[in-house]
C-alpha cells in the first residue's frame, strides 16, 4: 500500500494485491463533510453515472439502460465501501478500480490541438448526459434502501421514459445536502432547513448562518490584536447584513426560467487532474465527492479545462512570421485556448442549450455570487457579501431606470 495523496478532503492510497491487481482506496478527512452522508452519497452518485455496474445492481441498471442512457459517464467502478467507521479499517472508506488511461494533467500541454478538441467534445457529451436527468428537489443522492433521515424518493421530472422514472423512484432517494456550509461548526447539531425547493434554497443558507451567529458567536475583546475590523467583530452587523440579503434572496435565482434552476447532478470540478484519457478520449472521470442535485444556474460554468480569460484570437495575425520565437509560442498558446473555448461554446449551444443560457445569463454572476458568500461571514469575512449586495443594488437600480422608461416599475433594493 502506497499513499498517493494527503489532500485537504481525502487521503488516497494505491493498493497492489498479491496477484498484481491494483485498486485505489480513499478515506475522507474530517473536514470533508458529514462522514456518513458524504461517503454514502458519493457512492450512489458514482453508481448513477456509471456505465458499468456492481453485480448486485445489475438488474436495476440493465433496466435503466434499456429505458434510457443513464448515464454512461466513465466514473470508476467501486469494489467495496463503508459509510460508517465501525469496521476493521476504523474509518469510512471507498475502494475502487484504478483509473484507466493517463491523467490529462500530465499530457494536456503536449497534445495536438486536434486531440484537445476531441477531448473537449467528450466533455460536452458528459455534460449532456448529466443534463439529461433532472429532479424535483435539491439534495444529495442516496440509495433508497438506506435509512437516511429526511430523504424522499428521487422523482425525475425531465422528459424521460416512464420506466426510468419508476426505477429511479424505487432505487434512489434525495436527502440531506452534504455541502460543508450546512455542517461546519455547530451547524451539524442545529435544526436547519436546507431549502430543497427553488424558492427555499437561497434563503436556507442565510437562515443557517443567522441561527449560528445568534446562538454561538462570542465577539472578541476590543483590545484583541487579531480583530480585523469593528464590523467583522460585531454580531449585530452580521445579522443586519444577512437581513438585507434575505430581502433580495427571492430575486436572486431566475425563477422565471425553470430550466435554469432545475435540480441537476453536476461535476463542478472538471479539470485536467480529474480526467483520464486514452487514444484521444476521456476514459475516467474522478472526484464526485461534492456532486449533488442542485440548481443548474449555481453549478453550471465553463469547465476548468476549457476556461480561458484572455483575448479571443482564432487565427494568427498577418505579421506572425516576423514575431520572435517566444512571441510566436505565446500566441500559439492563446490561439489554441481561444479555439477550444470557442468550439466548446458552439458545441454547448448546440447540444446543451440550458447550460448555454446559464453561461450567458445576463448579470448571472451578480445574482448568484451572493448565495455563495452568505454562509460563513463570521469565520471568513463580511466584506465580500457586502460588496456583492451593493452590486445587486446597482443592478436593480439600472433595471428600474430601464423599466421606468418602458412605463413599468420594479422594486429597488432600497424598497425591499
The 8 nearest C-alpha neighbors of each residue, nearest first, counted from 0:
[[1, 14, 13, 15, 12, 2, 16, 24],
 [2, 0, 13, 12, 3, 14, 15, 11],
 [1, 3, 12, 4, 11, 13, 0, 5],
 [4, 2, 12, 11, 1, 13, 5, 10],
 [3, 5, 11, 6, 10, 2, 12, 9],
 [6, 4, 10, 9, 11, 7, 3, 2],
 [7, 5, 9, 8, 4, 10, 11, 28],
 [6, 8, 9, 5, 28, 30, 31, 10],
 [7, 9, 31, 28, 6, 27, 30, 10],
 [10, 8, 27, 28, 6, 26, 7, 11],
 [9, 11, 5, 26, 25, 4, 6, 27],
 [10, 12, 25, 4, 3, 24, 2, 9],
 [11, 13, 2, 24, 3, 1, 23, 25],
 [12, 14, 23, 1, 0, 22, 2, 3],
 [13, 15, 0, 22, 21, 23, 12, 16],
 [16, 14, 21, 19, 20, 0, 22, 13],
 [17, 15, 19, 18, 20, 21, 14, 22],
 [16, 18, 19, 15, 20, 21, 14, 0],
 [17, 19, 16, 20, 15, 21, 14, 22],
 [20, 18, 16, 17, 15, 21, 14, 22],
 [21, 19, 16, 18, 15, 22, 17, 14],
 [22, 20, 15, 14, 16, 19, 97, 23],
 [21, 23, 96, 97, 14, 95, 13, 24],
 [22, 24, 13, 95, 97, 94, 12, 14],
 [25, 23, 94, 12, 93, 11, 13, 95],
 [24, 26, 11, 93, 92, 10, 12, 9],
 [25, 27, 92, 10, 9, 91, 11, 28],
 [28, 26, 9, 8, 31, 10, 29, 25],
 [27, 29, 8, 9, 30, 31, 26, 10],
 [30, 28, 31, 27, 32, 34, 8, 33],
 [29, 31, 28, 32, 8, 7, 27, 179],
 [32, 30, 8, 28, 29, 27, 33, 9],
 [31, 33, 179, 30, 34, 37, 177, 182],
 [34, 32, 36, 37, 35, 177, 182, 31],
 [33, 35, 37, 36, 32, 38, 82, 91],
 [36, 34, 82, 37, 38, 33, 83, 39],
 [35, 37, 39, 38, 33, 34, 40, 177],
 [38, 36, 34, 40, 35, 33, 39, 177],
 [37, 39, 41, 82, 40, 36, 35, 42],
 [40, 38, 36, 42, 82, 41, 37, 35],
 [39, 41, 43, 141, 140, 42, 37, 38],
 [40, 42, 44, 288, 38, 43, 39, 287],
 [43, 41, 45, 39, 40, 44, 46, 38],
 [44, 42, 40, 46, 41, 141, 45, 140],
 [43, 45, 47, 41, 46, 42, 40, 140],
 [44, 46, 42, 48, 47, 43, 49, 41],
 [47, 45, 49, 43, 44, 48, 42, 52],
 [46, 48, 44, 45, 49, 43, 69, 70],
 [47, 49, 70, 45, 72, 46, 71, 44],
 [50, 48, 46, 74, 72, 51, 71, 47],
 [49, 51, 71, 72, 73, 70, 52, 48],
 [52, 50, 49, 76, 53, 71, 46, 73],
 [53, 51, 57, 54, 56, 50, 49, 46],
 [52, 54, 56, 55, 57, 51, 77, 76],
 [53, 55, 57, 56, 52, 58, 51, 60],
 [54, 56, 53, 57, 58, 52, 59, 60],
 [57, 55, 59, 54, 53, 58, 60, 52],
 [58, 56, 54, 60, 59, 55, 61, 52],
 [57, 59, 61, 60, 56, 62, 55, 54],
 [60, 58, 56, 62, 57, 61, 63, 166],
 [59, 61, 63, 57, 62, 58, 64, 56],
 [62, 60, 58, 64, 63, 59, 57, 65],
 [63, 61, 65, 60, 59, 64, 58, 66],
 [64, 62, 60, 66, 65, 61, 163, 67],
 [63, 65, 61, 67, 68, 66, 62, 60],
 [64, 66, 62, 63, 67, 61, 68, 60],
 [67, 65, 63, 64, 163, 162, 62, 160],
 [68, 66, 64, 65, 69, 63, 163, 160],
 [67, 69, 70, 64, 71, 66, 63, 65],
 [70, 68, 71, 67, 64, 48, 63, 47],
 [69, 71, 48, 68, 72, 128, 49, 50],
 [70, 72, 50, 49, 69, 48, 73, 68],
 [71, 73, 48, 49, 70, 74, 50, 125],
 [74, 72, 283, 284, 282, 49, 71, 50],
 [75, 73, 284, 49, 283, 72, 285, 45],
 [76, 74, 96, 77, 73, 283, 95, 98],
 [75, 77, 96, 95, 78, 74, 51, 52],
 [76, 78, 95, 79, 94, 75, 96, 93],
 [79, 77, 95, 94, 76, 96, 80, 53],
 [78, 80, 94, 77, 93, 95, 81, 92],
 [81, 79, 93, 92, 94, 82, 78, 77],
 [80, 82, 91, 92, 83, 93, 79, 84],
 [81, 83, 35, 91, 38, 39, 92, 80],
 [84, 82, 91, 81, 85, 35, 90, 86],
 [83, 85, 90, 89, 91, 86, 82, 88],
 [86, 84, 83, 89, 90, 87, 88, 91],
 [85, 87, 89, 88, 84, 90, 83, 81],
 [88, 86, 89, 85, 90, 84, 91, 81],
 [89, 87, 86, 90, 84, 91, 85, 92],
 [90, 88, 84, 86, 87, 85, 91, 83],
 [91, 89, 84, 88, 92, 83, 26, 86],
 [90, 92, 84, 82, 83, 81, 26, 27],
 [91, 93, 26, 81, 80, 25, 90, 94],
 [92, 94, 80, 25, 24, 79, 95, 81],
 [95, 93, 24, 79, 23, 78, 80, 77],
 [96, 94, 77, 78, 23, 76, 22, 93],
 [95, 97, 22, 76, 23, 75, 98, 77],
 [96, 98, 22, 23, 99, 95, 21, 75],
 [99, 97, 283, 96, 75, 100, 275, 282],
 [100, 98, 282, 97, 283, 275, 101, 276],
 [99, 101, 277, 276, 275, 282, 98, 102],
 [102, 100, 275, 276, 103, 277, 99, 105],
 [101, 103, 275, 104, 105, 274, 272, 276],
 [102, 104, 271, 275, 105, 106, 107, 274],
 [103, 105, 271, 272, 102, 107, 106, 274],
 [106, 104, 103, 102, 107, 101, 108, 272],
 [105, 107, 109, 103, 108, 104, 110, 102],
 [108, 106, 110, 109, 103, 104, 105, 115],
 [107, 109, 106, 110, 105, 104, 111, 115],
 [110, 108, 106, 107, 111, 105, 112, 115],
 [111, 109, 107, 108, 114, 106, 115, 112],
 [110, 112, 114, 113, 115, 109, 108, 107],
 [111, 113, 115, 114, 116, 110, 335, 339],
 [112, 114, 116, 111, 115, 117, 110, 118],
 [115, 113, 117, 111, 116, 112, 279, 110],
 [114, 116, 112, 118, 117, 113, 119, 110],
 [115, 117, 119, 113, 114, 118, 112, 339],
 [118, 116, 114, 120, 115, 119, 113, 121],
 [119, 117, 121, 115, 120, 116, 280, 279],
 [118, 120, 116, 122, 121, 117, 115, 123],
 [119, 121, 123, 117, 122, 118, 116, 124],
 [122, 120, 118, 124, 119, 123, 125, 117],
 [121, 123, 119, 125, 120, 124, 126, 118],
 [122, 124, 120, 126, 125, 121, 127, 119],
 [125, 123, 127, 121, 126, 122, 128, 120],
 [126, 124, 122, 128, 127, 123, 72, 121],
 [125, 127, 129, 123, 124, 128, 130, 122],
 [126, 128, 124, 130, 125, 129, 351, 123],
 [129, 127, 131, 125, 130, 126, 70, 124],
 [130, 128, 126, 127, 131, 264, 132, 125],
 [129, 131, 127, 128, 132, 126, 263, 133],
 [130, 132, 128, 129, 127, 133, 157, 158],
 [133, 131, 130, 157, 129, 155, 134, 263],
 [134, 132, 263, 157, 262, 155, 156, 261],
 [133, 135, 155, 262, 156, 154, 136, 263],
 [134, 136, 154, 156, 155, 262, 133, 137],
 [137, 135, 195, 196, 134, 262, 138, 292],
 [136, 138, 195, 293, 292, 262, 196, 139],
 [139, 137, 176, 292, 174, 173, 175, 291],
 [140, 138, 291, 176, 173, 174, 292, 175],
 [139, 141, 173, 40, 172, 43, 44, 174],
 [142, 140, 40, 172, 43, 171, 173, 143],
 [143, 141, 171, 144, 145, 172, 170, 43],
 [142, 144, 171, 172, 170, 145, 141, 169],
 [145, 143, 142, 146, 170, 171, 141, 172],
 [146, 144, 143, 142, 147, 141, 39, 172],
 [145, 147, 148, 144, 143, 150, 142, 149],
 [146, 148, 150, 145, 149, 174, 141, 175],
 [149, 147, 150, 146, 174, 175, 151, 145],
 [148, 150, 174, 147, 151, 175, 173, 146],
 [149, 174, 151, 173, 148, 147, 172, 175],
 [152, 150, 172, 173, 174, 153, 149, 143],
 [151, 153, 172, 168, 154, 173, 171, 150],
 [154, 152, 172, 168, 173, 171, 167, 155],
 [153, 155, 134, 135, 168, 152, 156, 164],
 [154, 156, 134, 164, 133, 157, 135, 153],
 [157, 155, 134, 133, 135, 154, 158, 132],
 [158, 156, 133, 132, 159, 155, 134, 131],
 [157, 159, 156, 160, 132, 131, 155, 133],
 [160, 158, 157, 161, 163, 164, 67, 132],
 [159, 161, 162, 163, 66, 164, 158, 67],
 [162, 160, 164, 163, 165, 159, 66, 166],
 [163, 161, 165, 160, 164, 166, 66, 63],
 [162, 164, 166, 160, 165, 161, 63, 66],
 [163, 165, 161, 167, 162, 166, 155, 168],
 [164, 166, 168, 162, 167, 163, 161, 169],
 [167, 165, 169, 163, 168, 164, 170, 162],
 [166, 168, 164, 170, 169, 165, 171, 153],
 [169, 167, 153, 165, 152, 166, 170, 154],
 [170, 168, 166, 167, 171, 165, 143, 152],
 [169, 171, 167, 143, 168, 166, 142, 172],
 [172, 170, 143, 142, 167, 153, 141, 168],
 [171, 173, 152, 153, 143, 141, 151, 140],
 [174, 172, 140, 150, 153, 139, 151, 138],
 [173, 150, 175, 138, 139, 149, 151, 172],
 [176, 174, 138, 139, 177, 149, 150, 173],
 [175, 177, 138, 139, 178, 174, 193, 291],
 [176, 178, 37, 179, 175, 32, 36, 33],
 [179, 177, 180, 176, 181, 32, 289, 182],
 [178, 180, 182, 32, 181, 183, 177, 31],
 [181, 179, 178, 182, 183, 374, 375, 204],
 [180, 182, 179, 186, 178, 183, 187, 207],
 [183, 181, 187, 186, 179, 180, 33, 32],
 [184, 182, 186, 179, 180, 181, 185, 187],
 [183, 185, 186, 182, 187, 211, 188, 181],
 [186, 184, 187, 188, 183, 189, 211, 182],
 [187, 185, 182, 189, 188, 184, 183, 181],
 [186, 188, 182, 185, 189, 183, 181, 184],
 [189, 187, 186, 185, 190, 182, 191, 184],
 [190, 188, 186, 187, 191, 185, 211, 210],
 [189, 191, 188, 192, 186, 187, 207, 210],
 [192, 190, 189, 193, 207, 186, 206, 203],
 [191, 193, 194, 203, 190, 207, 206, 195],
 [194, 192, 203, 195, 191, 200, 204, 176],
 [195, 193, 200, 199, 203, 192, 196, 202],
 [194, 196, 137, 136, 193, 200, 138, 199],
 [195, 197, 199, 136, 194, 198, 137, 200],
 [198, 196, 199, 200, 260, 195, 254, 194],
 [197, 199, 196, 200, 249, 201, 254, 194],
 [200, 198, 194, 196, 197, 202, 201, 203],
 [199, 201, 194, 203, 202, 197, 198, 196],
 [202, 200, 248, 203, 199, 370, 204, 198],
 [201, 203, 200, 205, 204, 199, 248, 245],
 [204, 202, 200, 194, 206, 193, 205, 201],
 [205, 203, 207, 206, 374, 202, 201, 208],
 [204, 206, 208, 207, 202, 203, 374, 373],
 [207, 205, 209, 203, 204, 208, 210, 202],
 [206, 208, 204, 205, 210, 209, 191, 203],
 [207, 209, 205, 211, 206, 210, 374, 212],
 [210, 208, 206, 212, 211, 207, 205, 213],
 [211, 209, 213, 207, 208, 212, 214, 206],
 [210, 212, 208, 214, 209, 213, 215, 207],
 [213, 211, 216, 209, 215, 210, 214, 208],
 [214, 212, 210, 211, 215, 209, 216, 234],
 [215, 213, 211, 212, 210, 216, 209, 217],
 [214, 216, 212, 211, 213, 217, 185, 210],
 [217, 215, 212, 218, 214, 213, 234, 211],
 [216, 218, 219, 215, 234, 212, 232, 214],
 [219, 217, 232, 216, 233, 220, 234, 221],
 [218, 220, 221, 223, 217, 232, 226, 222],
 [221, 219, 222, 223, 218, 226, 232, 224],
 [220, 222, 223, 219, 226, 229, 224, 218],
 [221, 223, 220, 224, 219, 226, 225, 229],
 [222, 224, 220, 225, 221, 226, 219, 227],
 [225, 223, 226, 222, 227, 221, 220, 219],
 [224, 226, 223, 227, 219, 222, 228, 221],
 [227, 225, 228, 224, 223, 232, 219, 229],
 [226, 228, 225, 231, 229, 232, 224, 230],
 [229, 227, 231, 230, 226, 232, 233, 225],
 [228, 230, 232, 231, 233, 227, 226, 221],
 [229, 231, 233, 232, 228, 236, 237, 381],
 [230, 232, 228, 229, 233, 381, 227, 380],
 [231, 233, 229, 230, 218, 228, 234, 219],
 [234, 232, 230, 236, 235, 231, 229, 218],
 [233, 235, 237, 236, 238, 232, 212, 216],
 [236, 234, 238, 233, 237, 239, 230, 240],
 [237, 235, 239, 233, 234, 238, 230, 240],
 [236, 238, 234, 240, 239, 235, 241, 233],
 [239, 237, 241, 235, 240, 236, 242, 234],
 [238, 240, 236, 242, 237, 241, 235, 243],
 [241, 239, 243, 237, 242, 238, 236, 244],
 [242, 240, 244, 238, 243, 239, 237, 245],
 [241, 243, 245, 239, 240, 244, 238, 246],
 [244, 242, 240, 246, 241, 245, 239, 247],
 [243, 245, 241, 242, 246, 247, 248, 240],
 [246, 244, 248, 242, 243, 247, 202, 241],
 [245, 247, 243, 244, 248, 415, 242, 249],
 [246, 248, 245, 244, 250, 249, 251, 243],
 [247, 249, 245, 251, 250, 201, 246, 244],
 [250, 248, 247, 251, 198, 252, 201, 246],
 [251, 249, 248, 247, 252, 253, 254, 366],
 [252, 250, 366, 248, 249, 367, 253, 247],
 [251, 253, 254, 250, 367, 366, 249, 260],
 [254, 252, 255, 256, 251, 259, 260, 250],
 [255, 253, 256, 252, 257, 260, 197, 198],
 [254, 256, 253, 257, 252, 259, 258, 260],
 [255, 257, 254, 258, 259, 253, 260, 261],
 [258, 256, 260, 259, 261, 254, 255, 253],
 [257, 259, 261, 256, 260, 353, 295, 262],
 [260, 258, 296, 257, 295, 261, 256, 353],
 [259, 261, 294, 295, 257, 258, 296, 262],
 [260, 262, 258, 294, 259, 257, 295, 263],
 [263, 261, 293, 294, 134, 292, 133, 137],
 [264, 262, 292, 133, 293, 295, 261, 265],
 [265, 263, 292, 291, 129, 290, 293, 262],
 [264, 266, 290, 267, 263, 129, 291, 298],
 [265, 267, 290, 268, 269, 287, 264, 289],
 [266, 268, 265, 269, 298, 290, 299, 302],
 [267, 269, 266, 270, 302, 303, 273, 286],
 [270, 268, 302, 303, 267, 273, 266, 304],
 [271, 269, 304, 303, 272, 273, 268, 302],
 [270, 272, 104, 103, 274, 273, 304, 269],
 [271, 273, 104, 274, 270, 102, 103, 275],
 [274, 272, 285, 271, 270, 284, 269, 286],
 [275, 273, 284, 271, 272, 103, 283, 102],
 [276, 274, 102, 283, 101, 103, 100, 282],
 [277, 275, 281, 100, 282, 280, 101, 103],
 [276, 278, 100, 279, 280, 282, 101, 281],
 [279, 277, 280, 276, 100, 281, 114, 282],
 [278, 280, 277, 114, 118, 276, 117, 281],
 [281, 279, 276, 118, 277, 278, 282, 121],
 [280, 282, 276, 275, 283, 118, 121, 277],
 [281, 283, 276, 275, 73, 99, 100, 280],
 [284, 282, 73, 275, 74, 274, 281, 98],
 [283, 285, 274, 74, 73, 273, 275, 282],
 [284, 286, 273, 74, 287, 283, 274, 75],
 [287, 285, 288, 273, 284, 289, 268, 266],
 [288, 286, 290, 289, 41, 285, 266, 45],
 [287, 289, 41, 286, 290, 37, 38, 40],
 [288, 290, 287, 291, 178, 41, 266, 177],
 [291, 289, 287, 266, 265, 288, 264, 292],
 [292, 290, 139, 264, 293, 138, 289, 265],
 [291, 293, 264, 263, 262, 137, 138, 139],
 [292, 294, 262, 137, 263, 291, 295, 138],
 [295, 293, 260, 262, 261, 296, 297, 263],
 [294, 296, 298, 260, 297, 299, 259, 263],
 [295, 297, 259, 294, 298, 357, 299, 260],
 [298, 296, 295, 294, 299, 367, 293, 260],
 [299, 297, 295, 296, 267, 300, 294, 265],
 [298, 300, 295, 296, 297, 354, 357, 358],
 [301, 299, 358, 302, 298, 357, 267, 354],
 [300, 302, 306, 303, 305, 299, 358, 304],
 [303, 301, 304, 269, 305, 306, 300, 270],
 [304, 302, 270, 306, 305, 269, 301, 268],
 [303, 305, 270, 302, 306, 271, 269, 119],
 [306, 304, 340, 303, 302, 307, 339, 301],
 [307, 305, 303, 301, 304, 302, 340, 308],
 [306, 308, 309, 305, 336, 340, 337, 303],
 [309, 307, 306, 310, 311, 337, 336, 340],
 [310, 308, 307, 311, 333, 337, 336, 312],
 [309, 311, 312, 308, 337, 333, 307, 334],
 [310, 312, 337, 309, 313, 334, 333, 338],
 [313, 311, 334, 337, 314, 310, 333, 315],
 [312, 314, 334, 338, 337, 311, 315, 335],
 [313, 315, 312, 334, 316, 338, 331, 335],
 [314, 316, 319, 317, 313, 312, 334, 330],
 [315, 317, 319, 318, 314, 312, 320, 330],
 [318, 316, 319, 315, 320, 321, 314, 322],
 [317, 319, 321, 316, 320, 322, 315, 327],
 [320, 318, 316, 321, 322, 317, 315, 327],
 [321, 319, 318, 322, 317, 327, 323, 316],
 [320, 322, 319, 318, 323, 317, 327, 324],
 [323, 321, 319, 320, 326, 327, 324, 318],
 [322, 324, 326, 325, 327, 321, 320, 328],
 [325, 323, 327, 326, 328, 322, 329, 321],
 [324, 326, 328, 327, 323, 329, 322, 330],
 [327, 325, 329, 323, 324, 328, 322, 330],
 [326, 328, 324, 330, 325, 329, 331, 322],
 [329, 327, 325, 331, 326, 330, 324, 332],
 [330, 328, 332, 326, 331, 327, 325, 333],
 [329, 331, 333, 327, 332, 328, 326, 334],
 [332, 330, 334, 328, 333, 329, 327, 335],
 [331, 333, 329, 335, 330, 334, 336, 328],
 [334, 332, 330, 336, 331, 335, 337, 329],
 [333, 335, 337, 331, 312, 313, 332, 336],
 [334, 336, 332, 338, 337, 333, 331, 339],
 [337, 335, 333, 339, 334, 338, 340, 332],
 [338, 336, 334, 311, 340, 335, 339, 312],
 [337, 339, 341, 335, 340, 336, 313, 342],
 [338, 340, 336, 342, 341, 337, 343, 116],
 [339, 341, 343, 337, 305, 338, 342, 336],
 [342, 340, 338, 344, 343, 339, 337, 345],
 [341, 343, 345, 339, 344, 340, 338, 346],
 [344, 342, 340, 346, 345, 341, 339, 347],
 [343, 345, 347, 341, 342, 346, 348, 340],
 [344, 346, 342, 348, 343, 347, 341, 349],
 [347, 345, 349, 343, 344, 348, 350, 342],
 [346, 348, 351, 344, 350, 349, 345, 355],
 [349, 347, 352, 355, 345, 346, 351, 350],
 [348, 350, 346, 347, 351, 352, 345, 344],
 [351, 349, 347, 348, 346, 352, 127, 123],
 [350, 352, 347, 354, 353, 348, 127, 349],
 [353, 351, 355, 348, 354, 350, 356, 349],
 [354, 352, 356, 355, 351, 357, 258, 259],
 [355, 353, 357, 356, 352, 351, 358, 299],
 [354, 356, 352, 358, 348, 353, 357, 347],
 [357, 355, 353, 359, 354, 358, 360, 352],
 [356, 358, 354, 360, 355, 359, 296, 353],
 [357, 359, 355, 356, 360, 300, 354, 299],
 [360, 358, 356, 357, 361, 355, 363, 362],
 [361, 359, 363, 357, 356, 358, 362, 364],
 [360, 362, 363, 359, 364, 357, 365, 358],
 [363, 361, 365, 364, 360, 366, 394, 359],
 [364, 362, 360, 361, 366, 365, 367, 357],
 [363, 365, 367, 366, 368, 362, 360, 361],
 [366, 364, 362, 363, 367, 368, 391, 390],
 [365, 367, 251, 363, 364, 368, 362, 391],
 [366, 368, 364, 370, 369, 365, 363, 251],
 [367, 369, 371, 370, 364, 365, 366, 372],
 [370, 368, 372, 371, 367, 387, 384, 373],
 [371, 369, 368, 373, 372, 367, 201, 204],
 [370, 372, 368, 369, 373, 367, 374, 297],
 [373, 371, 369, 370, 384, 374, 368, 375],
 [374, 372, 370, 371, 205, 375, 369, 376],
 [373, 375, 204, 208, 372, 205, 180, 376],
 [376, 374, 377, 378, 379, 373, 208, 372],
 [375, 377, 381, 380, 379, 378, 374, 373],
 [378, 376, 375, 379, 380, 381, 231, 237],
 [377, 379, 376, 375, 380, 381, 231, 374],
 [380, 378, 376, 377, 375, 381, 231, 372],
 [379, 381, 376, 382, 377, 378, 383, 231],
 [380, 382, 376, 384, 383, 231, 385, 377],
 [381, 383, 385, 384, 380, 386, 231, 376],
 [384, 382, 386, 385, 381, 387, 380, 372],
 [383, 385, 387, 386, 382, 372, 381, 369],
 [384, 386, 382, 388, 383, 387, 389, 381],
 [387, 385, 389, 383, 384, 388, 382, 390],
 [386, 388, 390, 384, 389, 385, 369, 383],
 [387, 389, 391, 390, 385, 386, 384, 392],
 [388, 390, 392, 386, 387, 391, 393, 385],
 [391, 389, 387, 393, 388, 392, 394, 386],
 [392, 390, 388, 394, 389, 393, 395, 365],
 [391, 393, 389, 395, 412, 390, 394, 396],
 [394, 392, 396, 390, 395, 391, 397, 389],
 [393, 395, 391, 397, 392, 396, 390, 398],
 [394, 396, 392, 398, 393, 411, 397, 399],
 [395, 397, 399, 393, 398, 394, 411, 392],
 [398, 396, 400, 394, 399, 395, 393, 401],
 [399, 397, 401, 395, 396, 400, 402, 394],
 [398, 400, 396, 402, 397, 401, 409, 403],
 [401, 399, 397, 403, 398, 402, 396, 404],
 [400, 402, 398, 404, 399, 403, 397, 405],
 [403, 401, 405, 407, 399, 404, 400, 408],
 [402, 404, 406, 407, 400, 405, 408, 401],
 [405, 403, 401, 402, 406, 400, 407, 399],
 [406, 404, 402, 403, 407, 401, 408, 400],
 [405, 407, 403, 404, 402, 408, 401, 400],
 [408, 406, 402, 403, 405, 409, 404, 399],
 [407, 409, 403, 402, 399, 410, 406, 400],
 [408, 410, 399, 411, 407, 402, 398, 395],
 [411, 409, 414, 415, 412, 408, 399, 395],
 [410, 412, 414, 413, 395, 396, 409, 415],
 [411, 413, 392, 415, 414, 395, 410, 247],
 [412, 414, 411, 415, 392, 410, 396, 395],
 [415, 413, 411, 412, 410, 246, 409, 247],
 [414, 412, 413, 246, 411, 410, 247, 243]]
